Amino acid sequence: MVSGNLVLIADGKETKLPPGSFFALTGKEPHAARCEGAEDCVMFVDARGPWDVVPEKAAARKSRQAGSF
């Protein structure tokens, strides 16, 4: 985190990430995040290799189209 206070939710656990902290996720790991406080959250992303962002609603729609729920 460059600035702001991010809360990362993964595996049902909330982790607070203040400036100077970092996190890593594996491919397709479901997660959510929110910015807490009055300051905007600014983060640096280092992605080595191809990656994508799949919004939750789009992921659910793709699962239904594929026949899995």
C-alpha positions as CSV (number, residue, x, y, z in Angstrom):
1,M,0.0,0.0,0.0
2,V,1.3,3.4,-0.9
3,S,-1.4,5.4,1.0
4,G,-4.8,4.9,2.6
5,N,-6.0,1.9,4.6
6,L,-7.2,-1.1,2.6
7,V,-9.2,-4.0,4.1
8,L,-8.7,-7.3,2.2
9,I,-11.2,-10.0,2.6
10,A,-10.1,-13.5,1.6
11,D,-11.1,-16.9,3.0
12,G,-13.6,-15.2,5.2
13,K,-10.9,-13.3,7.0
14,E,-10.4,-9.5,7.0
15,T,-6.9,-8.2,7.0
16,K,-6.1,-4.5,7.5
17,L,-3.4,-3.2,5.2
18,P,-1.9,0.2,6.2
19,P,0.6,2.1,4.1
20,G,3.8,0.1,3.6
21,S,2.1,-3.3,3.8
22,F,1.7,-5.8,0.9
23,F,-0.2,-8.9,0.0
24,A,-0.1,-11.7,-2.6
25,L,-2.9,-13.7,-4.1
26,T,-2.9,-16.9,-6.2
27,G,-4.7,-17.1,-9.5
28,K,-8.5,-16.9,-9.3
29,E,-8.5,-16.7,-5.5
30,P,-11.9,-15.1,-4.5
31,H,-11.4,-11.9,-2.6
32,A,-12.8,-8.5,-1.9
33,A,-11.4,-5.2,-0.7
34,R,-12.5,-1.9,0.6
35,C,-10.9,1.3,1.5
36,E,-11.4,2.5,5.1
37,G,-11.1,6.1,6.4
38,A,-11.2,9.4,4.7
39,E,-8.0,9.0,2.7
40,D,-8.1,7.4,-0.8
41,C,-6.4,4.1,-1.2
42,V,-3.4,4.0,-3.5
43,M,-1.6,0.7,-4.2
44,F,1.2,-0.5,-6.4
45,V,0.4,-3.7,-8.3
46,D,3.2,-5.9,-9.5
47,A,1.9,-8.7,-11.8
48,R,4.4,-11.0,-13.4
49,G,2.8,-12.7,-16.3
50,P,-0.7,-12.5,-17.7
51,W,-3.5,-11.6,-15.3
52,D,-7.1,-10.5,-15.4
53,V,-9.8,-8.9,-13.2
54,V,-13.1,-10.7,-13.1
55,P,-15.8,-8.7,-11.3
56,E,-18.0,-10.8,-9.0
57,K,-21.2,-10.5,-11.0
58,A,-19.5,-11.4,-14.3
59,A,-17.9,-14.5,-12.6
60,A,-21.3,-15.6,-11.3
61,R,-22.9,-15.1,-14.8
62,K,-20.1,-17.2,-16.4
63,S,-20.6,-20.0,-13.9
64,R,-24.4,-20.1,-14.6
65,Q,-23.7,-20.2,-18.4
66,A,-21.4,-23.1,-17.9
67,G,-24.0,-24.9,-15.9
68,S,-22.3,-24.9,-12.5
69,F,-23.6,-23.0,-9.5
